[in-house]
Amino acid sequence: MAQPYKQESVFCSLANCSWKTRLFHFFVIAGPGCMAMLADTDAGSIITAAQSGARWGYRLLWLQLLLIPVLFMVQELTVRLGLSTGKGQGSLIRENFGRNWAWFTGIVLFISAIGALVTEFIGIAAAGSLFHIKADYSVGLGVVFLLGIVLTGSYSRVERIGIGVGLFELALLVAAFMAHPDIETIGSQFLSIPIRNHEYMNLIAANVGAVIMPWMIFYQQSAIIDKGLCIACEDNYYCCRLDTALGSVFAQVVMAGALVLTAATIGRINPDASLQSVSQIAYAVTPLLGRLGGMILFAVGITSAALIASIVASLAAAWGVSEMLGAGKSFNMNLTQAPGFYAAYSCGIIAAGLFVLKGSHLVELTIFVEILNTLTLPLILAFLFILAVRLLPDAMRIKRWEKAALLSIYVCVGALCIFTLINMLV
């Protein structure tokens, strides 16, 4: 079993440094949390938020704000574990629960990540189709881009590129502002919660399910390690927590922007519209925003969301599989030093691209991945919680109120999983 650090004295601090030094230190440390949270607002999540706004106006806007602390608390545990143990989630599962559980979670993670990648490439293809770009070109360019950034051989470079791409999600907020949402309507609908409506409850479940994904947990913990961060500096811990907190806020603000965009346009004019794809949302929204400007903003927002999610999902799969095999798993290693890592990453990207270009069984695959995520998320969260209780040092130990909050989240996620499965089977 991995042994956590026992003494708080291992910490050093920048408390006596100037604010400029501390700010510079934050920007050096920050990144893993923002990357994971930017990826949280992927194409599927944005479609879910858009459907919520189109069908129910602003009546689900409260949920996007409520999910900020939920997202933060779950992902923040990966910060503590990564800094204190120096190991990824897959390695800790293998060491503490055995190789069989490690193989199981590694395989599930890889399949889940492939499914996520398929969803992202569908979003990229749909965004390209708005400008009559064939899927062969848009998806092909996406595959080349994702393969190219990893072959740079530097985690820091990939992180900078990923965050730069992900910030283009702000285009969705610009589009939401252009839609001129009515403040009085937001106020009147914000606390109007039709809790007895079955469709409304389904969308609550869908929005909650779009917030926490297994590959996000694996990604952030491994990214902290690949970046070379450790517990030795107390400010590393606080910077990583702030990084996660800011990312959580940004992710849910983007989701809220997608909801407001469709609530102010489709929800106001045609609330019964069926929105099952990126193209349907774009074609329904853009005439109300101005054909060219609306299309460009929406396409940029969706494409950036899909690309950052693709980077995070594929890296999570590569790290997870490498940890499961006990093989090299770092960007700081070259192809010969970590062949399993680079092979897992490349195979995931190429397989997902081929699935989309082939165009067969995509619906069945999506349903399978959704069921798989639904079944495995409680298990992944259970591993995360148990590892945190077992391994965290005194300086990072989970407080009593945090345990209560995390257990409440776990119960809600478990209930959501049961609710989702019943809906699928009925």
Protein Blocks (a to p, Z undefined) as FASTA:
>chain_A
ZZddfbfklpccfklpcfklmmmmmmmmgojlmmmmmmmmgfklmmmmmmmmmmnommlm
mmmmmmmmmmmmmmmmmmmmmmmnopafklmmmmmnojklmmmmmmmmmmmmmmmmmmmm
mmmmmmmmmnopafklmmmmmmmmmmmmmmnopaklmmmmmmmmmmmmmmmmmmmmmnop
afklmmmmmmmccfkbmklmmmmmmmmmmmpcfklmmmmmmmmmmnopafkbmklmmmmm
mmmmmmmmmmmmmmmmmmmmmmmmmmmmmmmbccfbfklmmmmmmmmnopklmmmmmmmm
mmmmmmmmmmmmmmmmmmmmmmmnopacbfkbcfklmmmlmmmmmmmmmmmmmmmmnopa
klmmmmmmmmmmmmmmmmmmmmmmmmmmmmpcfklgccfklmmmmmmmmmmmmmmmmmmm
mmmmZZ
